[in-house]
Amino acid sequence: MARKLGNRRINNLSVRALKKKYGDVPTHFLFSIKTPLEYQCPIIDHNIDKVANCKDKLHKAFNAKSIESKNALISAALFAISDLEKNLDEVTRNNFIELREYAKEWKKLAIEVLDASGHPEKFVKIKWR
């Protein structure tokens, strides 16, 4: 679909058509937006496994007969969760910061596109009671 503005002809391309035109690049690349974060599930699952491993070791230590066995199992439990606090704080916090930045870039682009459309009210989804 094309429309004329004065003597200029402007082609209206969909995002899909633009992606195809530029070699099927990812949408975020097309609009110069940061790469999306990887899914957080593997990190969360890894930390849950560490907690479960620690819990198992502490349970075994509680039931151990000798003090040497208790100490060995407690040491193993401490080792199993040694970097858990760092993962939960540093890695997770940094990922949330990156996710917020990623969302801000898309929001900024969406607002620019809506403003440029000349009819942003077409996209309003408020339902008054």
Residue pairs with C-beta under 8 A, 6 or more apart in sequence:
1 11
1 12
2 9
2 10
2 11
2 12
3 9
3 10
3 12
4 10
13 21
15 27
15 30
18 30
19 25
19 26
19 27
19 30
22 30
27 33
28 34
28 35
28 36
31 109
33 102
33 105
33 106
33 109
34 98
34 101
34 102
34 105
36 102
37 95
37 98
37 99
37 102
40 92
40 95
43 87
43 91
43 92
43 95
46 87
47 84
47 87
47 88
50 80
50 81
50 84
51 81
51 84
53 77
53 80
53 81
54 77
54 78
54 80
54 81
57 73
57 74
57 76
57 77
57 80
58 73
58 74
58 77
60 73
61 69
61 70
61 73
61 74
61 77
62 70
64 70
64 73
114 120
114 123
